[in-house]
Amino acid sequence: MSASGGVPAPEIQLLGPVRAWLGDRQLDLGSAHRRTIFAVLAFSANRTVSREVLIDAVWGDAPPASAQGSIYTYISGLRRVLEPGRRKGAESQLIASTGSGYSLCVDPERIDVHRFSALRDLGNRLLAEGRRAEARSVLDEALAEWDGTPLQCLTGHYATAQRVRLEELRLATVERRAELAMDSGESAGLGAQLGELAAEHPFREPLHGLLMRALDQAGRHHEALTVYTELRERLIEASGTEPGPALRELYEKLLAADEAVAPAPVTKVPRFPLPVLPPRPATFAGREDELQLLSEAVAGLGGGLGRSVWVKGEPGIGRTALLAETVALAHEAGYPALFAAADSLDQGFALRPLLDALGVHPRASDLRRAELAVALAENPELDPVQGILGLVRQLCADGPLALVVDDLQWADETTLQVWQHLARETRRLPLLLVGASRPLPRSAALEALAADLSSGATSLLRLEPLPDSEIRKLSADLTGAPPNRMFSLLLSHAAGNPRYATEIIETLLANSMILLDGAHAIVDGSSCRSIPSPLGSRITLYLIFLSSSARDLLRWAALLGKEFSLADIAIATERAPTALVPAVEEALTAGVLVESGDLLAFRHPLLRRVLYEKTPAAMRVALHRQLAEALDGAGAGAERVAEQLAAAPAQVDPWVANWLVEHIGTVAAQSPRTAVDLLKQVVKQAVLPAEAREPLTATLARLLFWLGREPEAEARSVVARTQDSRQAAEMRWILAYIYYRRGEFAEASAEVRRTLADPKVPEMWRGRHETLRVTIERFAVDHQAAAPDLSELGVLDGLDNDADLSTARRLAATRAVPGEMHLAGAVHYYWRGRWGEALAELDTVIRGGAETASYVLRSPGSALLVHGVGALIASHRDEPDEARAHLDTAARHQFPHGLEPNGGDYLLAARAQLAELEGDPEAALAALLPLLDQNYPPAARQQWLPDLARLAMQLGDQPHAFRALRLMGDTSGYDTPPSHTAATAHCRGLVTADPDAILGAATHYESAGRMLKHARASEDAAILLAEYRRLDEARTAFLAALTSYTSVGAAWDVRRAETRMQPYGIRRASPVRARAAGE
């Protein structure tokens, strides 16, 4: 048979492995994804199937970005296989493109699933007409179409749903056919066939009724009755229900035919299944302290010592694994370990988890357990608490016992009351009582139990997230090798939750995304771009215990970024904050959200990412755009609005354009990377209005230049469009500097000359171009000379006197980038101890006009310098809160990977000094260790290496101290100023315990007006002099240090110096008041 157009049509099988034939030749349908698409088209033969349906069938809720293209590729491949003789470019006759989808043009008679459906419908019609023999014959033909499991080997929700549907149809057809056969008295062989199906479907009553009839007709009367009694027991055990009326009627009919068979009891009994012990995990991560406590508890049982333990933790944190280890430890010690887990469906059944664990059942082999079960069932007046306690006492009289119950957050009130009594009994009985619960739900009874246990002898084990080292060890155990850096980064999304980490690893393994290179388990960056669909589905299952309102809140929160406030969620959901409090508290209690300062955050980044990617991409874009405008309307900060816009790049409309023009400068000051990412997306949009394109492109060029990039295309675009002579001069200056930095001096000079030839160029920019022209001409002579960093034009922190600074300031008015001399002044005044003036310079940078703020504060190094110097001054003044505020602000600035901005050394020094102030010298040394990196700019680290050497020697870390000294001696690549020579002597004196070398450095510092360095060197020299028992000299140096410290207002330094000198009996003669700078 042929399709339209005379093309041979294939025979298609779906009721088994997905296959197709052309004549006698089986076709190669390709990969599982391609066969899934073929199956979807075959199920809907001659009907259009949209691309969206095909994408959903293959990838479910998490299609890759390339899904549309992949569908096209799969369709093209199927066309080549189905129509091998089709000319290139000719229209396909079998898979037609129709609108937004495809249609398989094949007669349904050539597809087994359609033949099965047609024959089944025909058989039912014949049966309705009373033509039973013909109906049976047709149903036999229908069942003959089957060749195994439908869509065999295909995965995904589409294939699963089709299999379930088709299996149900097949089962109904088998039942109908068997009924017809038995009605005609032809039941031979049916017992075996129906018995196999009944074993596969143990609760399907119609099937068991047919099996009973078939066995009875075959003379196997007692077996037929047994089928009923076993089914009844299963139903009661599983759900507490009896078989339906039809099956009971059949049973009573068969029973009446055999009076010798005693009727089965009809009294309902509660379900008491034997609990399944939790499997001991093959890989157990961390929890050494908890395991040690439980091991000691098990060991104590041998001496008759009982113990009560309560384990609490979020889902996946390792509670059940820890309980399984406890059960295994008890078994290894030779003690019985009884286990059960409460269930949310059991809350209406009193004592269910304890009865399950203790094996209390009417048919229990232990008479004590059986008698208690019968007594509880028949005597409602019996006190269950005393009954359970009595049984446990009897069991403990036999020997030590471990009773372990999981998920007690689902336990009924009576169970929790009994548990409270059992916890008290552990003081007298050899009973190890171990309970475990999640944070939610929290019933009043559970709260009361927790309060009682906390006041008693119960040990509370609160399971916290595992450290990264344990997660990496878990990964190595599961994959066979430690994870590489990218893999470790992906695992960090689990936030220390071993189940989440295991889900990540197992999903990657199942999808062949992990490679072993002999040393590491490797995943590439592409594996981390989106969450694989199976992982997303498995992770979201762990939120099922939360209320629907809490889950809705979390989906909105996932759109708001890493951190968010209650007000943000209220804006997003358009609800009052007070209405959201219960859902937020529920998520906090469950450990899904955590407090992050004044904000909220997801405890597990993986969970946020899963929830985020579960929202369809198109919907996410629209929601981000909506949130941006809503947050702006509510007065949110510019950075919060920008984060939403950056996540919705396709949504550039007039509101977005106007907002960016007005606020992008503020965003750049707070988060340069966010601003760059957003601007890169926006300026590419064709719909961006012309009046917005120019200022936004100029801002992008400026930002990229600050970040060390080469925005040549952006700067040229602005120069070509702008009518603003100032903006044109600025962009040409950036272009010229880019060429200069590359060593392309001719191009740089040409760009500068074009600017200088323009009479409209403002005087300020004319001066800067003149300065750059001179620099270019000087360096053009030697092409090997490295171009200086931009900061060399302004940050002149080596100036030794105020006159030099004033001169430099006058030159900078036209030749330096605006504001840089304020930073130079701040650094200069910091070292001279004039901290009031230093802070005034910093305040000018922070609060100055747009000119200063745009070119200085938003520059990466400058931002670090501003807050580094501010934190240093605060810690010297013994103001740790102020210092920490500066450091926190600096930490919010984002810098591209690999960028080492000037000013970072001041931030390192500030972190070290605050750590030392807070009594943590190890952390102080660790903060300075980046200075020892071979690639760290030498000129930036030399002034701090004496501090590093001092800390290292105090902690006995000679290797780091000697490395600091070696680096001080390496001056290759730059001229050695006197300040470096002094710092080298200071460092050498500390490492070699030479106080005279340090005193020489102190003399230089004092002559140069570096009062802070002079004081520190004098203090260090005083310590060494005292150790050598040169006490008079030590006292003189100590007094010099205190005088300098008090003159600049360094209250903490005074306190530190006095503490260091106390062991040598050297004190100041009278109190010296540390004055504030500027007094």
Residue pairs with C-beta under 8 A, 6 or more apart in sequence:
1 8
1 9
1 107
1 109
1 110
2 8
2 9
3 9
3 93
3 94
3 105
3 106
3 107
4 93
4 105
5 93
6 93
7 83
7 86
7 93
7 94
8 22
8 23
9 94
9 106
9 107
9 110
10 20
10 21
10 22
10 27
10 82
10 94
10 106
10 110
11 20
11 21
11 110
12 19
12 20
12 42
12 106
12 110
12 111
12 112
13 19
13 20
13 112
13 147
14 39
14 42
14 43
14 111
14 112
14 113
14 150
14 151
15 112
15 113
15 116
15 145
15 146
15 147
15 148
15 150
15 166
16 112
16 146
16 147
16 148
16 149
16 150
16 152
17 147
17 148
17 152
17 153
18 29
18 35
18 38
18 39
18 151
18 152
18 153
18 154
19 26
19 27
19 29
20 26
20 27
20 29
20 38
20 82
21 27
22 82
27 81
27 82
28 81
29 35
29 38
29 78
29 81
30 74
30 77
30 78
30 81
32 153
32 154
32 155
33 58
33 70
33 74
34 74
34 77
34 78
35 154
36 57
36 58
36 154
36 156
36 158
36 159
37 54
37 57
37 58
37 71
37 74
37 75
37 78
38 78
38 104
39 151
39 154
39 159
39 162
40 49
40 53
40 54
40 57
40 158
41 49
41 95
41 102
41 103
41 104
42 104
42 106
42 111
42 113
43 113
43 162
44 103
44 104
45 104
45 105
45 106
45 107
45 108
45 111
45 114
46 103
46 104
46 105
46 106
46 108
47 103
48 98
48 99
48 101
48 102
48 103
49 101
49 102
49 103
50 100
50 101
51 68
51 71
51 100
51 101
51 102
52 100
53 101
54 71
54 101
54 102
55 63
55 67
55 68
55 71
56 63
56 158
57 156
57 158
57 159
58 67
58 70
58 71
58 156
58 158
59 67
59 156
59 533
60 156
60 157
60 533
60 537
61 533
61 536
61 537
61 614
62 530
62 531
62 532
62 533
62 536
62 613
62 614
64 70
64 530
65 530
75 95
75 102
78 95
79 86
79 92
79 94
79 95
80 86
82 94
82 95
83 92
83 93
83 94
86 92
86 93
93 105
94 104
94 105
94 106
95 102
95 103
95 104
95 105
96 102
96 103
96 105
108 114
108 115
108 118
109 115
112 145
112 147
113 145
113 150
113 166
115 142
115 145
116 142
116 145
116 146
116 169
117 169
119 138
119 139
119 141
119 142
119 145
120 139
120 142
120 169
120 173
122 138
123 135
123 136
123 138
123 139
123 142
123 173
123 176
124 135
124 176
126 132
126 134
126 135
126 138
127 135
127 176
127 180
132 180
132 183
132 184
133 184
135 180
136 177
136 180
136 181
136 184
139 173
139 176
139 177
139 180
140 177
142 173
143 170
143 173
143 174
143 177
146 170
149 163
150 162
150 163
150 166
150 167
151 159
151 162
151 163
171 197
171 201
171 204
171 207
174 193
174 197
175 206
175 207
175 210
178 190
178 193
178 194
178 210
178 214
179 210
181 187
181 190
182 190
182 210
182 213
182 214
182 217
185 217
187 213
187 214
187 217
187 218
188 218
190 210
190 214
191 211
191 214
191 215
191 218
191 220
194 207
194 210
194 211
194 214
195 211
197 207
198 204
198 207
198 208
198 211
198 227
201 207
202 231
202 234
203 231
203 234
203 235
203 238
205 231
205 243
205 244
205 246
205 247
206 246
208 227
208 228
208 231
208 247
209 246
209 247
209 250
211 224
211 227
212 224
212 225
212 227
212 228
212 250
212 251
212 254
213 224
213 250
215 221
215 223
215 224
215 227
216 224
216 254
221 254
221 257
221 258
222 258
222 261
224 254
225 251
225 254
225 255
225 258
225 261
228 243
228 247
228 250
228 251
228 254
228 264
229 264
231 243
231 247
232 242
232 243
232 264
235 241
235 242
235 243
236 242
236 268
236 269
236 271
237 271
237 272
237 273
238 271
239 271
240 268
240 270
240 271
242 248
242 266
242 268
243 251
255 261
255 263
269 362
269 377
270 349
270 377
271 349
272 355
272 356
272 359
272 360
272 361
272 362
272 373
273 356
274 356
274 359
275 339
275 340
275 341
275 356
275 357
277 324
277 327
277 337
277 339
278 320
278 321
278 323
278 324
278 327
278 339
278 341
278 406
279 324
280 324
280 325
280 327
280 328
281 321
281 324
281 325
283 474
283 477
283 478
284 321
284 325
285 318
285 466
285 470
285 471
285 473
285 474
285 477
285 498
286 318
286 466
286 467
286 470
286 498
287 318
287 322
287 463
290 311
290 322
290 461
290 463
291 322
291 325
293 309
293 459
293 461
294 309
294 322
294 325
294 326
294 329
294 434
295 329
297 307
297 309
297 432
297 459
298 326
298 329
298 330
298 333
298 335
298 402
298 432
299 333
300 306
300 307
300 432
301 330
301 333
301 335
301 400
301 401
301 402
301 430
301 432
302 333
302 400
304 400
304 430
305 430
306 425
306 426
306 427
306 428
306 429
306 430
306 431
306 432
306 433
307 426
307 432
307 433
307 457
307 459
308 422
308 423
308 426
308 433
308 453
308 456
308 457
308 458
308 459
309 432
309 433
309 434
309 435
309 458
309 459
309 461
310 434
310 435
310 436
310 437
310 450
310 453
310 458
310 459
310 460
310 461
311 319
311 322
311 323
311 434
311 435
311 436
311 437
311 461
311 463
312 319
312 436
312 437
312 438
312 439
312 460
312 461
312 462
312 463
313 319
313 436
313 438
313 439
313 462
313 463
313 464
313 591
314 438
314 439
314 463
314 497
314 590
314 591
314 592
314 603
315 438
315 499
315 542
315 545
316 497
316 498
316 499
316 500
316 542
317 463
317 464
317 465
317 497
317 498
317 499
318 463
318 466
318 498
318 499
319 406
319 436
319 438
319 463
320 341
320 406
320 436
321 498
322 436
322 461
322 463
323 339
323 404
323 406
323 434
323 436
326 337
326 402
326 404
326 432
326 434
327 337
327 339
327 402
327 404
330 336
330 337
330 402
330 432
331 337
335 399
335 400
335 401
335 402
335 432
336 395
336 399
336 401
336 402
337 402
337 404
338 357
338 358
338 359
338 401
338 402
338 403
338 404
339 357
339 404
339 405
339 406
340 353
340 354
340 356
340 357
340 404
340 405
340 406
341 353
341 405
341 406
341 407
342 352
342 353
342 405
342 406
342 407
342 408
342 409
342 410
342 411
342 415
343 352
343 353
343 407
343 410
344 410
346 352
346 353
346 410
346 412
347 410
347 411
347 412
348 412
349 412
350 384
350 412
350 414
350 415
351 376
351 384
351 388
351 412
351 414
351 415
351 418
352 412
352 415
353 405
353 407
353 408
353 411
353 415
354 360
354 388
354 405
354 415
354 418
354 419
355 361
355 373
355 376
357 403
357 404
357 405
358 369
358 388
358 391
358 392
358 395
358 403
359 366
359 369
360 369
360 372
360 373
360 376
360 391
361 369
361 370
361 373
362 370
362 373
362 374
362 377
363 370
364 370
364 373
368 391
368 394
369 391
372 387
372 388
372 390
372 391
375 382
375 387
376 382
376 384
376 387
384 414
384 418
385 414
385 417
385 418
385 421
388 418
388 422
389 418
389 421
389 422
389 425
392 401
392 403
392 422
392 425
392 429
392 431
393 425
393 429
395 401
396 429
396 430
396 431
399 430
400 430
400 431
400 432
401 429
401 430
401 431
401 432
402 431
402 432
402 434
403 422
403 431
403 432
403 433
403 434
404 434
404 435
405 411
405 419
405 434
405 435
405 436
406 435
406 436
407 436
407 437
407 438
408 415
408 416
408 419
408 435
408 436
408 437
408 446
409 437
409 438
409 439
409 440
409 441
409 442
409 443
409 446
410 441
411 419
411 446
413 443
413 445
416 443
416 445
416 446
416 448
416 449
417 445
419 433
419 435
419 449
420 449
420 452
420 453
422 431
422 433
423 433
423 452
423 453
423 456
423 457
423 458
424 456
425 431
425 433
426 432
426 433
426 457
427 457
437 446
438 545
438 590
439 589
439 590
439 591
440 545
440 546
440 586
440 589
440 590
441 545
442 589
453 460
454 460
464 496
465 495
465 496
465 497
465 603
466 474
466 496
466 497
466 498
466 501
467 496
468 488
468 491
468 492
468 496
470 496
470 498
471 491
471 492
471 494
471 496
471 498
471 501
472 482
472 483
472 488
472 491
474 498
474 501
474 502
474 505
475 482
475 483
475 487
475 491
475 501
475 505
475 521
476 482
476 483
476 521
478 502
478 505
478 506
478 509
479 505
479 509
479 514
479 516
479 521
480 516
480 521
481 516
481 517
481 518
481 519
481 520
481 521
482 519
482 520
482 521
483 491
483 520
483 521
483 523
484 520
484 521
484 522
484 523
486 522
486 523
486 524
486 525
486 527
486 528
487 514
487 520
487 521
487 522
487 523
489 528
490 504
490 523
490 527
490 528
491 501
491 504
491 505
492 605
493 500
493 504
493 604
493 605
493 606
493 609
494 500
494 501
494 504
494 604
494 606
495 603
495 604
495 605
495 606
497 604
499 542
500 539
500 604
500 606
500 607
503 535
503 538
503 539
504 535
504 606
505 514
507 532
507 534
507 535
507 538
508 514
508 523
508 527
508 532
510 534
511 532
511 534
513 523
513 527
513 532
514 521
514 522
514 523
515 521
515 522
515 523
516 522
530 613
531 539
531 606
531 609
531 610
531 613
535 610
536 610
536 613
536 614
539 606
539 607
539 610
540 610
540 611
540 614
542 607
543 551
543 554
543 592
543 607
545 590
546 554
546 586
546 587
546 590
546 592
547 583
547 586
549 582
549 583
550 583
550 586
550 587
550 590
550 592
552 573
552 583
553 569
553 573
553 580
553 583
553 584
553 587
554 587
554 592
554 593
554 602
554 607
554 611
555 611
555 614
555 615
556 569
556 572
556 573
557 564
557 569
557 593
557 600
557 602
557 608
558 602
558 608
558 609
558 611
558 612
558 615
559 572
559 612
559 615
559 620
559 623
559 624
559 627
559 644
559 647
560 568
560 569
560 572
560 627
561 640
561 643
562 601
562 602
562 605
562 608
563 596
563 599
563 600
563 601
564 599
564 600
564 601
565 598
565 599
565 600
566 577
566 580
566 581
566 584
566 600
567 577
567 634
568 631
568 636
568 640
569 577
569 580
569 584
570 576
570 577
570 580
571 627
571 630
571 631
571 634
571 636
572 627
572 630
573 580
584 593
584 600
587 593
588 594
588 595
588 600
591 603
592 602
592 603
592 604
592 607
593 600
593 601
593 602
593 603
594 600
594 601
594 602
594 603
595 601
602 608
612 620
615 623
620 647
620 648
621 647
621 648
621 649
621 650
621 651
622 648
622 651
624 644
624 645
624 647
624 648
624 651
625 644
625 645
625 648
625 651
625 656
627 644
628 641
628 644
628 645
628 648
628 656
628 659
629 655
631 640
631 641
631 644
632 641
632 659
637 670
638 663
638 666
638 667
638 670
639 666
639 667
639 670
639 671
639 674
641 659
641 663
642 663
642 664
642 667
642 671
642 674
642 675
642 678
643 674
645 651
645 656
645 659
645 660
645 678
645 682
646 674
646 677
646 678
646 681
649 681
649 682
649 685
650 685
652 682
652 685
652 687
652 688
653 687
654 689
656 682
657 682
657 688
657 689
657 692
657 696
658 692
660 678
660 679
660 682
660 692
660 696
661 692
661 695
661 696
664 675
664 678
664 679
664 696
664 699
665 699
665 850
665 853
665 854
665 858
667 674
667 675
667 678
668 675
668 699
668 703
668 858
669 853
669 857
669 858
670 892
670 893
671 892
671 893
671 894
672 703
672 706
672 707
672 858
672 860
672 893
672 894
672 895
673 894
673 895
673 896
674 894
675 699
675 703
676 700
676 703
676 704
676 707
679 696
679 697
679 699
679 700
679 703
680 700
682 688
682 696
683 693
683 696
683 697
683 700
683 714
688 696
693 721
694 718
694 721
694 722
694 727
697 714
697 717
697 718
698 714
698 718
698 722
698 727
698 730
698 731
700 711
700 714
701 711
701 714
701 715
701 718
701 731
701 734
702 711
702 730
702 734
702 854
703 858
704 710
704 711
704 714
705 711
705 734
705 737
705 738
706 858
706 859
706 860
707 860
707 895
707 896
707 899
708 896
708 899
710 738
710 741
710 742
711 734
711 738
712 735
712 738
715 731
715 732
715 734
715 735
715 738
716 731
716 735
718 727
718 728
718 731
719 728
719 731
719 732
719 735
722 728
722 731
725 758
725 760
725 761
725 762
726 761
726 762
726 765
728 755
728 758
729 755
729 758
729 761
729 762
729 765
729 766
729 769
730 765
732 751
732 752
732 754
732 755
732 769
733 755
733 765
733 768
733 769
733 772
735 751
736 748
736 749
736 751
736 752
736 755
736 769
736 772
736 776
737 748
737 772
737 790
739 745
739 747
739 748
739 751
740 748
740 772
740 775
740 776
740 779
740 787
741 787
743 783
743 787
745 776
745 779
745 780
745 783
748 772
748 776
749 773
749 776
749 777
749 780
752 769
752 772
752 773
752 776
753 773
755 761
755 765
755 766
755 769
756 766
756 769
756 770
756 773
761 769
763 814
764 814
766 814
767 813
767 814
767 815
768 814
768 815
768 816
768 817
770 815
771 793
771 815
775 788
779 785
779 787
789 902
790 817
791 820
791 861
791 902
793 812
793 815
793 816
793 817
793 820
794 812
794 816
794 817
794 819
794 820
794 821
794 823
794 824
795 820
795 823
795 824
795 827
795 865
795 902
796 805
796 808
796 821
796 824
796 828
797 824
797 827
797 828
797 831
798 977
798 979
799 805
799 808
799 824
799 828
800 979
800 1008
800 1009
801 1009
805 824
805 825
805 828
808 821
808 824
809 821
809 825
812 820
812 821
817 855
817 856
818 851
818 852
818 855
818 856
819 844
819 845
819 848
819 851
819 852
819 853
819 855
819 856
819 857
819 862
820 855
820 856
820 862
822 841
822 842
822 844
822 845
822 848
822 852
822 856
823 841
823 842
823 845
823 856
823 862
823 865
823 866
825 837
825 838
825 841
826 838
826 839
826 841
826 842
826 845
826 865
826 866
826 869
827 838
827 865
827 869
827 906
828 838
829 835
829 837
829 838
829 841
830 838
830 869
830 872
830 873
830 1012
831 1010
831 1011
831 1012
831 1013
832 1009
832 1010
832 1011
832 1012
833 1011
833 1012
833 1044
833 1047
833 1048
833 1049
833 1050
833 1077
834 1048
834 1077
834 1078
835 873
835 876
835 877
835 1048
835 1049
835 1077
835 1078
836 1076
836 1077
836 1078
837 1078
838 869
838 873
839 870
839 873
842 866
842 869
842 870
844 852
845 852
845 853
845 856
845 857
845 862
845 866
846 853
846 857
846 866
856 862
857 863
857 866
859 901
860 893
860 895
860 899
860 901
860 903
861 901
861 902
861 903
861 904
862 902
862 903
863 890
863 893
863 901
863 903
864 890
864 893
864 901
864 902
864 903
864 904
864 906
864 907
865 902
865 903
865 906
865 907
866 903
867 886
867 887
867 889
867 890
867 907
867 910
868 886
868 890
868 903
868 904
868 905
868 906
868 907
868 908
868 909
868 910
869 906
869 910
870 882
870 883
870 886
871 882
871 883
871 884
871 886
871 887
871 890
871 907
871 910
871 911
871 913
871 914
872 883
872 906
872 909
872 910
872 913
874 880
874 882
874 883
874 886
875 883
875 910
875 913
875 914
875 917
875 1052
876 913
876 1012
876 1048
876 1049
876 1050
876 1051
876 1052
876 1053
877 1049
877 1050
877 1051
877 1052
877 1076
878 917
878 1051
878 1052
878 1055
880 914
880 917
880 918
883 910
883 913
883 914
883 917
884 914
886 910
887 907
887 910
887 911
887 914
890 907
895 901
900 935
900 936
900 937
902 937
902 940
904 940
905 931
905 940
905 941
905 943
905 944
908 927
908 928
908 930
908 931
908 944
909 928
909 944
909 947
911 924
911 927
912 923
912 924
912 925
912 927
912 928
912 947
912 951
913 924
915 921
915 923
915 924
915 927
916 924
916 951
916 1056
917 1052
921 951
921 954
921 955
922 955
924 951
925 948
925 951
925 952
925 955
925 957
925 960
928 944
928 947
928 948
928 951
929 948
929 960
930 936
931 941
931 944
931 945
931 948
931 964
932 948
932 960
932 963
932 964
932 967
938 967
938 970
938 971
938 973
938 974
939 974
941 967
942 968
942 980
942 983
942 984
943 979
943 983
943 1013
945 964
945 965
945 967
945 968
945 983
945 987
946 964
946 983
946 986
946 987
946 990
946 1016
946 1017
946 1020
947 1016
948 960
948 961
948 964
949 961
949 964
949 965
949 987
949 990
949 991
950 990
950 1020
951 957
952 958
952 960
952 961
952 964
953 961
953 990
953 991
961 990
961 991
962 991
964 987
964 991
965 987
965 988
965 991
968 980
968 983
968 984
968 987
968 988
969 984
971 980
978 1004
978 1008
979 1004
979 1008
979 1010
981 1004
982 1000
982 1001
982 1004
982 1005
982 1008
982 1013
983 1001
985 997
985 998
985 1000
985 1001
986 997
986 998
986 1001
986 1002
986 1013
986 1017
986 1020
988 994
988 997
989 995
989 996
989 997
989 998
989 1001
989 1020
989 1021
989 1024
990 998
990 1020
993 1024
993 1027
994 1024
995 1021
995 1024
995 1025
995 1028
995 1030
995 1033
995 1037
998 1017
998 1020
998 1021
998 1024
999 1017
999 1018
999 1021
999 1037
1001 1013
1001 1017
1002 1013
1002 1014
1002 1017
1002 1018
1002 1021
1002 1037
1002 1040
1005 1011
1005 1013
1005 1014
1005 1017
1006 1014
1011 1044
1011 1047
1011 1048
1012 1044
1012 1048
1012 1050
1014 1040
1014 1044
1015 1040
1015 1041
1015 1042
1015 1043
1015 1044
1015 1045
1015 1048
1015 1050
1015 1053
1016 1041
1016 1053
1018 1037
1018 1038
1018 1040
1018 1041
1018 1044
1019 1037
1019 1038
1019 1041
1019 1053
1019 1057
1019 1060
1021 1037
1022 1034
1022 1035
1022 1037
1022 1038
1022 1041
1022 1057
1022 1061
1022 1066
1023 1034
1023 1060
1023 1061
1025 1031
1025 1033
1025 1034
1025 1037
1026 1034
1026 1061
1026 1064
1026 1066
1027 1064
1031 1064
1031 1066
1034 1061
1034 1064
1034 1066
1035 1066
1038 1057
1038 1061
1038 1066
1038 1068
1039 1068
1041 1057
1042 1054
1042 1057
1042 1058
1042 1068
1042 1072
1043 1072
1045 1053
1045 1054
1045 1057
1045 1074
1046 1054
1046 1072
1046 1073
1046 1074
1046 1075
1047 1075
1048 1077
1049 1074
1049 1075
1049 1076
1049 1077
1049 1079
1050 1074
1051 1074
1054 1072
1054 1074
1058 1067
1058 1068
1061 1067
